Amino acid sequence: MKELTRTQVGEFKIEDSITIQVLDSNKDDLQFVNDKVISIERMFENSQSLMLEDKKLQMFLNGVKITQKFDDGFYRVYDMNNVFIGIGIIQDSLLKRDIVI
C-alpha cells in the first residue's frame, strides 16, 4: 500500500472537516464556530456524568485520585452548580482527572 486516506472515524467524517486556515478566518463568527467545533463535553455526551461537591472537586482538580463506587470508564465531571469541569476516568473505584477545562 502506498497511500491511505481515512474518510471516517466513528461519527467524524472527512467531508465535515475544515482546515485550520478556515477556522482561523472564521474564529470571530460565533455561529460558524458553534456549528463546526465540537466541545469536549459534547464529544463525551454518551458517557455517564457525575457531580463533585467542593472538597472533592478541589482534590480532583489537584490531581488527587478520589474513591467513587461507579463502573470503570470515562465520566463527564460537573460541579454542584452543574458547570462542566472536564473528563475523569474511573478505574478500580478510583476517579482521576483526564481533561480539565
C-alpha positions as CSV (number, residue, x, y, z in Angstrom):
1,M,0.0,0.0,0.0
2,K,1.4,3.4,-1.0
3,E,-1.2,5.7,0.5
4,L,-4.2,5.6,2.8
5,T,-6.9,8.3,3.4
6,R,-9.1,7.8,6.4
7,T,-12.5,9.0,5.5
8,Q,-14.3,8.4,8.8
9,V,-13.5,7.7,12.4
10,G,-16.6,7.0,14.5
11,E,-19.1,9.7,13.7
12,F,-16.4,12.1,12.3
13,K,-16.4,12.2,8.5
14,I,-13.8,13.8,6.3
15,E,-16.5,15.8,4.4
16,D,-17.4,17.5,7.6
17,S,-13.8,18.6,8.4
18,I,-12.4,22.1,7.9
19,T,-8.8,23.3,7.8
20,I,-7.1,25.4,10.5
21,Q,-7.0,28.3,8.0
22,V,-10.8,28.2,7.5
23,L,-11.3,28.0,11.3
24,D,-8.8,30.9,11.8
25,S,-10.5,33.1,9.2
26,N,-13.9,32.5,10.8
27,K,-13.0,32.5,14.5
28,D,-15.0,35.7,15.2
29,D,-18.2,34.2,13.7
30,L,-19.8,32.6,16.7
31,Q,-22.4,30.7,14.7
32,F,-19.7,29.2,12.5
33,V,-17.6,28.1,15.5
34,N,-20.7,26.6,17.2
35,D,-21.6,24.7,14.0
36,K,-18.1,23.4,13.3
37,V,-16.3,23.0,16.6
38,I,-17.3,20.1,18.9
39,S,-16.8,20.7,22.6
40,I,-15.2,18.1,24.8
41,E,-18.5,17.9,26.8
42,R,-20.4,17.1,23.6
43,M,-17.7,14.6,22.4
44,F,-18.4,12.6,25.6
45,E,-22.2,13.2,25.7
46,N,-22.8,9.4,25.7
47,S,-20.6,8.9,28.8
48,Q,-22.1,9.0,32.2
49,S,-21.8,12.1,34.3
50,L,-21.1,12.8,38.0
51,M,-21.2,15.8,40.3
52,L,-18.5,16.6,42.8
53,E,-19.0,18.7,45.9
54,D,-16.5,21.4,46.5
55,K,-13.9,19.5,48.6
56,K,-13.8,16.5,46.2
57,L,-13.7,18.9,43.3
58,Q,-10.6,20.6,44.6
59,M,-9.0,17.3,45.1
60,F,-9.9,16.2,41.6
61,L,-8.5,19.5,40.1
62,N,-5.3,19.0,42.1
63,G,-4.9,15.5,40.6
64,V,-5.8,13.5,43.7
65,K,-7.5,10.2,43.0
66,I,-10.9,10.1,44.6
67,T,-12.8,6.9,45.6
68,Q,-16.0,6.6,43.6
69,K,-18.2,3.5,43.6
70,F,-19.1,3.6,39.9
71,D,-18.3,1.4,36.9
72,D,-15.0,1.8,35.2
73,G,-15.0,4.2,32.3
74,F,-15.0,7.9,31.2
75,Y,-17.2,10.4,33.1
76,R,-18.2,13.9,32.4
77,V,-17.5,15.8,35.7
78,Y,-19.6,18.7,36.9
79,D,-19.5,21.0,39.9
80,M,-22.5,21.4,42.2
81,N,-23.8,24.2,40.0
82,N,-23.9,21.8,37.1
83,V,-21.0,23.5,35.4
84,F,-18.9,21.2,33.2
85,I,-15.4,20.8,34.7
86,G,-13.9,18.1,32.4
87,I,-13.5,14.4,31.9
88,G,-12.5,11.9,34.6
89,I,-11.7,8.2,34.4
90,I,-12.8,5.7,36.9
91,Q,-10.7,2.6,37.2
92,D,-10.9,0.2,40.1
93,S,-13.3,2.6,42.0
94,L,-10.8,5.5,41.8
95,L,-11.6,8.7,39.8
96,K,-8.7,10.5,38.3
97,R,-8.8,13.6,36.2
98,D,-8.1,13.2,32.4
99,I,-9.1,16.5,30.8
100,V,-9.9,19.7,32.8
101,I,-11.5,22.7,31.1
